[in-house]
Amino acid sequence: MADPHRVAENLARVRHRIAEAAVQSGRTSEAVTLVAVTKYLDLETIRTLVDLGCRDLGESRPQQLWQRAAALHDPAVRWHMIGHLQRNKVERTLPLVAVVHSCDSTRLAEAIDRAAAAQAVGPAAVLVEVNIAADPAKHGFAAEDVAAALVQLAGLPHVAVRGLMAMAGRPDDPGAARHDFRRLRELRDRLRHECPAGIHLDELSMGMSGDYEVAIEEGATIVRIGSALVEGAAG
Ligand SMILES: *Cc1c(COP(=O)(O)O)cnc(C)c1O
């Protein structure tokens, strides 16, 4: 299990940096949601984070999210599905999560729409994943296809689009990452003007351990941070 004191120190440092970057972008830390990514953590460490006030937790693999959500069993926690979601895992994932960050195809959105309708859980909040770095190894819509995708998604009554999500092409190079994040924000700003009724693009989920400060400076409203929370805490 990870050293809880180190985890607490790491969390305090991350929160402090989030607040400073928010001020740099003319906002306050309340404007930025920290999603603590739990994929590297054991259950005890996840509990430590929840006790320290982390209520938004993220997993990139559906099966791991199911396991952790069941084991933690804490109604105060909002789970975020941040990695690729296969359509045959939608039905089981949807009731557990507050937001799917990784809506990366219209077929996935249709599957989410059907499952949300069948489960009568209300519209499912999703972010549209954009392959902003045009990396063939990454999921997500090509930037030039997002406008057309939003028109299709607007026709799905049980899907509520809340914003865009992306990963930088080179997350450990903040200069290169800043360029990608700026392009995502500019895409969002353009699409806002022409976006179909019912689509909201307020959220920008961008920024991980290596690049969250530049992401916030470029307008991120949600950062997804894993490894920075466990740095030096392996036990
Ligand atoms: C793992 C992961 C993160 C967190 O990455 P760190 O560099 O460990 O902070 C964020 N987003 C996605 C989609 C991930 O898979």
The ligand as a MOL file (V3000), in Angstrom:
LIG
                    3D

  0  0  0     0  0            999 V3000
M  V30 BEGIN CTAB
M  V30 COUNTS 15 15 0 0 0
M  V30 BEGIN ATOM
M  V30 1 C -3.9640 7.2060 -17.1270 0
M  V30 2 C -4.7390 8.2990 -17.6980 0
M  V30 3 C -4.6530 9.5810 -17.1370 0
M  V30 4 C -3.7280 9.9240 -15.9730 0
M  V30 5 O -2.4080 9.9050 -16.4150 0
M  V30 6 P -1.2090 10.3560 -15.4280 0
M  V30 7 O -0.1390 10.7680 -16.3600 0
M  V30 8 O -0.8820 9.1710 -14.6090 0
M  V30 9 O -1.6970 11.4810 -14.6050 0
M  V30 10 C -5.4380 10.5850 -17.6870 0
M  V30 11 N -6.2710 10.3520 -18.7270 0
M  V30 12 C -6.3810 9.1360 -19.2970 0
M  V30 13 C -7.3130 8.9400 -20.4420 0
M  V30 14 C -5.6180 8.0720 -18.8100 0
M  V30 15 O -5.7200 6.8550 -19.3890 0
M  V30 END ATOM
M  V30 BEGIN BOND
M  V30 1 1 1 2
M  V30 2 1 2 3
M  V30 3 2 2 14
M  V30 4 1 3 4
M  V30 5 2 3 10
M  V30 6 1 4 5
M  V30 7 1 5 6
M  V30 8 2 6 7
M  V30 9 1 6 8
M  V30 10 1 6 9
M  V30 11 1 10 11
M  V30 12 2 11 12
M  V30 13 1 12 13
M  V30 14 1 12 14
M  V30 15 1 14 15
M  V30 END BOND
M  V30 END CTAB
M  END
